Every structure is written in structure tokens, then in C-alpha cells.
Amino acid sequence: MIVRCPVCGYDNTFAQPNQYHAGFANQGFLYNDAGTLSLVWSSFDPAYERIVGPHHPWMLSVEQRRAFEAILPAAPTGGKWRFENPARCGKCQGAIADPISAESIYYLEYPGSILLDESPSSPGLEAYIRDHSVAT
């Protein structure tokens, strides 16, 4: 799939047939601060529900969003996973897809993204947090 940047016209290529619909798959997603990695998890992941309760990620309050962001380790390339981060162009860093919200639940998977809901053998959110958090 190709997503043309509305800022510079660059064709960003993704190895997916279309933007994925988080609602149909009961998933949450965030982009890192650079907007070039995706974190995808199940809306029913027990670790997620312990933090925010039984709520879909696109319906969280600001307080619930901040509580969830606070437990996440840094993205592999540095920076934070945040609800307000959009997907960004690989050339000019212009926004090419909106962040998750009640109005926008389609997402892009960048190469190297963290897919915690990809299959039954995926590690899940709890293991990801445990294995990637920096001891303080």
C-alpha cells in the first residue's frame, strides 16, 4: 500500500493491503514520537484492562490515556508511545495518518513495529512492558 504525503508528495510504502481498522480487530495502536513505528495490542489484553478497565483504546479519557502511556517502555528508536502522535512521512515527517481517536481508528504498520496482537504466540502487553522497561 502507498500513502502519499500531503505535505511533500512522497509515496510512503507499507507492506499491508490497506490501513488496518482497529475497531474491527479490537485493537489499540500508538505511534512513537517520531511517527515511524506502531505499537499494536488487543483491547482485551489483561495488562491493558488492569490499567484502564474494559474500554476500547479510542474511547479513553485523557486520564486513562496518560496512565497507559506512563507504563509503556520507550519506543525501540527512543521517544515515547503517545495517543496524540500521528503516523509520519519517511521523507519530510509530515503527518500521513491521524493518531487513534473516536474519529480515527485506522492505522499503519511501519517496519520494525511492535505487534503484540499478531497471533496467539505474540508476547502480549505484560511481557512487552516487563521485558523492555528500564530499571530505575
N, C-alpha and C positions, 0 to 999 in steps of 0.2 A: 504494500500500500504506500502511496505517496501523499504527503501532506505538504502543500505549497505554503511557504511562509508569506503571510500578508504584508510583512514589513519589507523583506528583501527579494522575495520571489524564489528563494532557494527551495528545491524539491527535497524534502526530508523523507527518507525511505525507511519503512518499518516492515518487519517480517511477520505481518499479520494481514488478513484479508480486508479488514475494516476496523474502525475503532470499536473496542470491546465495550459492551453495556454492563456496567457493574450491577445494575438493578436486576437484570435477568439472571445473573450468576451469583447474586447475593454476596457481592464482594465490596471491599473498600479499596481505595488506592490513594496514594500520595505521590507527589514528585519531590525530589530533593531540591535544595536551594538553587542549584544550577539549572534545574528543569530538564535534566538529561538522563535521569534514572527514575524508575517507577518502583514503588513498594505496593504489592497486592496481597490482600489477606481476605479470609472468609468473614462475613458479617456474623457468623455463628461461632467463630473461634473462641474457646473458653477464656483465654487470656484477654482478648478484646472485651468480651462481655463482663469480665470482672472489673474492668476499668470504667466502662461507660454504660453497662447494663444491656438489655436486649434491644438495641437501637441500630438501625442501619446507619452507616457512616455519613451518608449525605444528609441525615436528619439531626445531627448532633448540635447541641448548643455550643456556644463559644467556650464555656467552661469545660464541657466534655471533650471538645477538640483539644484544648490546651492540656488537659490531663492525659490524654492519649499520646499527644506529641512528646510530652515530658518523659514518658517511659521508653521511648524509642531510642536505640543507639544511633550514632551518627551514620549518615549515608557512606557507602564504601569510598566515595571520592571526596568525602568531607562535607561539611554542612549538615543541615537538619532536613528531616522529612516534615513538611508543613501542609496543612489543609489549604493555605492560600497560594501555594506555589503552582504556577501553570506549567505545562509542557512547553519547552523552548526549542527554537530553531538551532540546528547544529552549526549554522554559519554566523548569524547575527545575534542570537539569543533573544530574538523577538518571540512573543507568545504565539504558539501554534495550536494549543488546545487549552481549554479552561480547567481550573482546578475543580476538584469534587465539590458539589453543592446540590441543593434540591433542584436546581435548574440544569445541572451538568453532571451526568453520571457516565459519560463515555470516556475511555482512557486509551492511552498509547503505551506500548511496552517497548522501552528502549533496550538495546543490547546491554547485558550485564545487570538487568533489573532483578529485584528480589521478589520472587513469585512464591508466596507461602501457601497459596491455594491452588497450585497447579495440578496436583494429583494426591491420592491417599498417602503417598510416601513423602510428600512435602513436609518440611520440619515443623511448620506451624509457628505462630507468633511467639509463644512462650520460649521455644528453643532458640528462635532468632534473637530475641532480647537477651536471653541468658548467654548465648554464645558470642554475641557481638558487643555487649556493653563493656565499657572501660571501667575497671575497678577504680574507685576514688579513695 
